[in-house]
Amino acid sequence: MTETKPRLMRRIHGMMFKLPLMITCEDFEDFILAYLEDELNARQKFVFEMHLKLCRECREYLAAYRISLELAKQSGKADPDALPAEVPEDLVAAVMAARDC
């Protein structure tokens, strides 16, 4: 019996993180800020970027994280109506809520 494609992809995805020099998505999240601030050593950066190449979800997460940082930097300077149209409203609400804490 052959495996369904989603089940096979989950197995392959799970196997990738058992290879040498691989990190989990949770580990990836722990190093995002250090990566963006260029604070990782060469080996850490290589492992981080390898995970990026293999994990679509983390690429999307990193893109949203970059947008969030940029919005946070501009929150006091820019008019809210000047935000790019592609920025999701829920992301803007989350950044504003975090800023108020």
Number of C-alpha atoms within 10 A of each C-alpha: 3 5 8 8 9 9 10 12 12 10 11 11 13 12 10 16 14 11 9 8 14 18 17 15 16 9 11 19 14 10 15 18 16 13 16 12 8 11 12 16 10 10 10 16 16 14 16 23 16 14 21 17 11 13 16 11 11 19 15 12 15 18 11 15 17 15 16 18 13 11 20 16 11 13 16 9 9 11 9 12 7 7 14 8 8 6 13 11 10 9 15 18 11 12 17 15 10 10 10 7 5
